[in-house]
Amino acid sequence: MILPSYLQTVRNDLLARVSGGDILINGSVSVPVQAVEIASHPIAGIKDGITLQVSAQHVASVPVITSAKLRTRTGAVVAEKTGNIEMNGAQIINLSFVIEVRGGV
């Protein structure tokens, strides 16, 4: 079992690392993270999970997002997702990344 205090430490660490980072879209377009927050709702099927909700400016040259990597300010990948998200003239990109926290032995 992971203690709530440890989960809070991980949340704080993720927020600090992702703030000032970017989202790498489709492997070629880097967009700075404008806002990041921890979602407070439970995650189905994951007991000790954290959902990062990230916002970034839309890039007109990217009409469809097929992959997104959330990176720290030093370029380390924190989380990634794939899919087929059509932007349809959206002004802001809002993505959620789910991270499962696991204890060590």
C-alpha positions in Angstrom: 0.0 0.0 0.0 1.2 3.5 -0.9 0.8 6.1 1.8 -1.2 9.2 1.0 1.8 11.4 2.0 4.0 9.6 -0.6 1.3 10.2 -3.3 1.3 13.9 -2.4 5.1 14.0 -2.7 4.8 12.4 -6.2 2.1 14.9 -7.2 4.2 17.8 -6.1 7.3 16.5 -7.9 5.3 15.9 -11.2 3.8 19.4 -11.1 7.3 20.9 -10.6 8.9 18.9 -13.4 6.1 19.5 -15.9 5.7 23.2 -15.3 7.9 24.9 -17.8 7.9 21.7 -20.0 6.3 21.1 -23.3 4.2 18.7 -25.3 5.8 17.0 -28.3 3.0 16.6 -30.8 3.3 13.9 -33.6 7.0 13.6 -32.9 7.9 16.9 -34.5 6.1 19.9 -33.0 6.9 21.2 -29.6 4.3 23.3 -27.8 5.0 24.9 -24.4 2.8 23.8 -21.5 0.7 26.8 -20.5 -1.1 25.3 -17.5 -1.0 22.0 -15.6 -3.0 20.7 -12.7 -3.8 17.5 -10.8 -7.3 16.2 -11.4 -9.1 15.3 -8.2 -11.4 12.6 -9.6 -10.8 8.9 -9.2 -9.3 6.9 -12.1 -11.2 3.8 -13.1 -9.1 0.6 -12.7 -6.1 2.4 -11.1 -5.8 2.5 -7.3 -2.8 4.8 -6.9 -2.9 7.0 -9.9 -2.4 10.6 -10.8 -4.1 12.5 -13.6 -2.2 15.5 -15.0 -4.5 17.8 -17.0 -2.3 19.9 -19.3 -3.2 22.9 -21.5 -1.1 24.3 -24.4 -1.6 26.6 -27.3 -3.0 25.0 -30.4 -0.7 24.8 -33.4 -2.5 25.6 -36.7 -0.1 23.4 -38.7 -1.3 20.3 -36.8 -4.9 19.5 -37.8 -4.8 16.0 -36.2 -2.8 14.8 -33.2 -1.8 11.1 -33.4 0.8 11.2 -30.5 1.6 13.5 -27.6 4.5 13.3 -25.2 4.5 15.3 -22.0 8.1 16.4 -21.3 9.9 18.2 -18.5 11.8 21.4 -19.1 14.9 19.3 -19.6 13.2 17.1 -22.3 12.6 13.9 -20.3 9.3 12.2 -21.2 6.9 12.0 -18.3 3.9 10.4 -20.1 2.7 9.8 -23.6 -0.5 8.9 -25.4 -1.6 8.0 -28.9 -4.9 8.4 -30.6 -6.5 10.4 -33.3 -7.6 13.8 -32.0 -9.0 16.2 -34.7 -8.4 19.8 -33.7 -11.2 21.3 -35.9 -10.1 24.9 -35.3 -9.6 24.6 -31.5 -7.6 27.4 -29.9 -6.3 25.4 -26.9 -5.1 21.8 -26.5 -6.3 20.1 -23.3 -4.9 16.7 -22.6 -5.1 14.3 -19.6 -2.2 12.0 -18.8 -2.7 9.2 -16.3 0.3 8.1 -14.3 0.2 5.0 -12.0 2.3 5.3 -8.9 3.9 2.0 -7.8 5.8 1.2 -4.7 9.3 -0.3 -4.7 10.7 -3.3 -2.9 
